[in-house]
Amino acid sequence: MCTLIPESSSSHIQYSPGGLIYKPGGSNLQHATTITFLLLVYANYLEKSSQILNCGTISVSPSMLRKIGKRQVDYILGENPKGISYMVGYSNYYPQKIHHRGSTIPSINDHPQVIGCNEGSIYFNSSQPNPNVLVGAIVGGPGEDDVYDDNRDEFRKSEPTTYINAPFVGALAYFAANPNVN
């Protein structure tokens, strides 16, 4: 946990200029959401056991861990330099061109003919927003510089995954169950 605390002498996690936890590779929000969930679980453990975390020259309280976790949730939902929610359908500004076949091709109501596996490229390569909004999906997110271009070709940034959404649901559940924690 101490490696996640910027003020700690053992800190080695990178944060974007806007405050998002960043790990190189791709689909960065998989790291941010999972670390957020773990921060909250550990904060809960420390609280229940009446402990604090000793990180060398600083002591880290459960509320400090929760504050970092809350900052990540807020960033993902739109409190970031671009003002974009990385959760599709949340707020007025969210990714419109996600890398997801079911979201990219037209619905059966609009296009009743079968669209074969090799026939989806015309929709994938379109510059238009996806016709089917995949509400609740969280995309891979911005790079280390907080930059996010709404482009389905950039799958590392625009593809939603269960391993991004699952830990985020845990974080949201924590804050929903504990709205007044600090």
C-alpha positions in Angstrom: 0.0 0.0 0.0 2.8 2.4 0.8 3.9 2.3 -2.9 0.6 3.9 -3.8 1.1 6.9 -1.5 2.8 9.8 -3.3 4.3 11.2 0.0 5.7 7.8 1.0 9.5 7.2 0.6 8.6 3.8 -1.0 6.2 5.3 -3.5 6.8 4.1 -7.0 3.3 4.4 -8.6 2.9 7.0 -11.4 0.1 9.5 -11.5 -1.0 11.4 -14.5 -0.9 15.2 -14.3 -4.7 15.1 -13.7 -4.3 12.6 -10.8 -5.1 9.2 -12.3 -3.1 6.3 -11.2 -1.1 5.2 -14.3 0.7 2.0 -15.1 2.3 1.6 -18.6 1.0 -1.0 -21.0 -2.5 -0.2 -22.1 -6.1 -0.3 -20.9 -4.9 1.8 -17.9 -8.2 1.9 -16.2 -7.9 -1.8 -15.4 -5.1 -0.8 -13.1 -6.8 2.3 -11.7 -10.0 0.5 -10.9 -8.4 -2.6 -9.4 -6.0 -0.5 -7.2 -8.9 1.7 -6.2 -10.9 -1.4 -5.1 -7.9 -2.7 -3.1 -7.3 0.7 -1.5 -10.9 0.6 -0.2 -10.7 -3.0 1.0 -7.5 -2.3 2.9 -8.9 1.0 4.3 -11.9 -1.0 5.6 -9.5 -3.6 7.1 -7.4 -0.9 8.9 -10.6 0.8 10.2 -12.1 -2.4 11.5 -8.8 -3.4 13.2 -8.1 0.1 14.5 -4.8 0.3 12.8 -2.9 2.8 10.6 -0.3 2.0 8.0 3.3 2.9 8.7 5.0 4.1 5.5 8.4 5.1 6.7 8.2 8.8 7.7 4.4 9.1 7.3 1.5 7.3 8.8 -1.4 6.5 6.5 -4.9 6.4 7.9 -7.9 4.6 6.4 -9.3 8.0 5.5 -6.2 8.8 3.4 -6.6 5.5 1.5 -10.3 6.2 0.9 -9.5 9.7 -0.3 -7.1 8.4 -2.9 -9.8 5.8 -4.0 -12.5 8.5 -4.2 -10.2 10.7 -6.3 -9.8 7.8 -8.8 -13.6 7.2 -8.9 -14.2 10.9 -9.4 -11.6 11.1 -12.2 -13.1 8.1 -14.0 -16.6 9.6 -13.8 -15.6 13.0 -15.2 -13.6 15.1 -12.7 -10.5 15.1 -15.0 -8.7 17.5 -17.3 -11.0 16.6 -20.3 -14.2 16.6 -18.3 -15.1 13.2 -19.8 -16.7 10.3 -18.0 -14.9 7.1 -19.0 -18.1 5.3 -18.2 -20.3 5.1 -21.3 -23.6 6.8 -20.8 -22.7 8.6 -17.6 -23.0 12.4 -17.9 -23.3 14.3 -21.1 -19.7 13.8 -22.2 -18.5 10.2 -22.6 -16.8 8.0 -25.3 -19.0 7.7 -28.4 -16.8 5.4 -30.5 -15.9 2.5 -28.3 -14.1 -0.6 -29.5 -17.0 -3.1 -29.1 -18.7 -5.0 -31.9 -22.1 -5.1 -30.4 -22.1 -1.4 -29.8 -20.6 -0.6 -33.3 -23.0 -2.4 -35.6 -26.6 -1.3 -36.0 -29.3 -3.0 -34.0 -31.5 -5.7 -35.5 -34.4 -3.2 -35.4 -32.5 -0.8 -37.7 -30.8 -3.5 -39.8 -32.8 -6.8 -39.8 -30.5 -8.5 -42.2 -27.7 -10.7 -40.8 -24.3 -8.9 -40.6 -21.6 -11.6 -41.0 -18.3 -11.6 -39.2 -16.5 -10.1 -42.2 -19.2 -7.5 -42.9 -18.7 -5.4 -39.8 -15.7 -3.4 -41.0 -17.9 -0.8 -42.6 -19.4 0.0 -39.2 -16.1 -0.3 -37.3 -14.3 2.0 -39.7 -17.1 4.6 -39.6 -16.4 8.0 -38.1 -19.9 8.1 -36.7 -20.7 7.5 -33.0 -21.6 3.9 -32.1 -25.4 3.3 -32.8 -25.8 1.2 -29.7 -24.8 3.0 -26.4 -23.2 0.4 -24.1 -24.4 2.1 -20.9 -22.2 1.4 -17.9 -19.2 0.1 -19.9 -15.8 1.6 -18.8 -13.3 2.0 -21.6 -9.5 1.6 -21.3 -9.1 5.3 -20.5 -6.5 8.0 -21.1 -2.8 7.7 -21.4 -0.2 9.0 -18.9 -0.8 12.5 -20.1 -4.6 12.5 -19.5 -5.1 12.5 -23.3 -8.0 10.5 -24.7 -9.1 10.6 -28.3 -12.5 9.1 -28.9 -11.3 6.6 -31.5 -12.3 3.0 -31.7 -9.1 2.1 -33.5 -7.2 2.8 -30.3 -8.5 -0.3 -28.6 -6.2 0.1 -25.5 -8.0 3.3 -24.7 -11.5 2.7 -26.2 -12.2 -1.0 -25.5 -14.5 -1.8 -22.4 -13.7 -4.9 -20.5 -15.1 -6.9 -17.6 -11.8 -6.6 -15.8 -12.1 -2.8 -15.8 -15.8 -2.8 -14.8 -15.8 -5.5 -12.1 -13.5 -3.7 -9.6 -15.1 -0.4 -10.3 -18.5 -1.8 -9.4 -16.9 -2.8 -6.1 -15.6 0.7 -5.5 -19.0 2.2 -6.4 -20.7 -0.3 -4.0 -18.4 0.7 -1.2 -19.2 4.4 -1.6 -22.9 3.8 -2.1 -22.9 1.8 1.2 -20.7 4.4 3.0 -21.7 7.8 1.6 -20.4 9.7 4.6 -17.0 8.2 5.1 -14.0 10.3 4.7 
